[in-house]
Amino acid sequence: MYLAHDPLGNSETQVVEFDPALLAEAARRGIIFIAVDADGDRQIVDAAEVEPPTGEAGSLTLVQPVYVDDRMEAVLDVFDALAALMLPEAAPLAAAAIPTAQQRDPSEVFAEKLAALRSITKAGDSR
């Protein structure tokens, strides 16, 4: 099996179509091709080394950018809330970015953001 890895999009997709010109163009644009053997060992290969699929159909995305973005946003929210608790002098800066943060108890904001982060990381269908 061969995977096409997009380092900018942080995703991998199984190669299910075999078009040497398309593969070469993808490589020129920065896509990295990975051969996966029967044991699951992975090795980077040149686009010219990719062979036609052997009947394994489907596409597999290991990490979607939205998945990462949602989690990073939740992590940053937790750190912002923690900073408001530990560094009260930084609260006016955070309040400028989030106007409602100034009106609420920083402990409540922290607990809410931490619960939101836990909810995201424990969501079964997003893994």
Secondary structure, 3 states (H helix, E strand, C coil): CEEEEECCCCEEEECCCCCHHHHHHHHHCCCEEEEECCCCCEEEECHHHCCCCCCCCCCCCCCCHHHHHHHHHHHHHHHHHHHHHHCHHHHHHHHHHCHHHHCCCHHHHHHHHHHHHHHHHCCHHHC
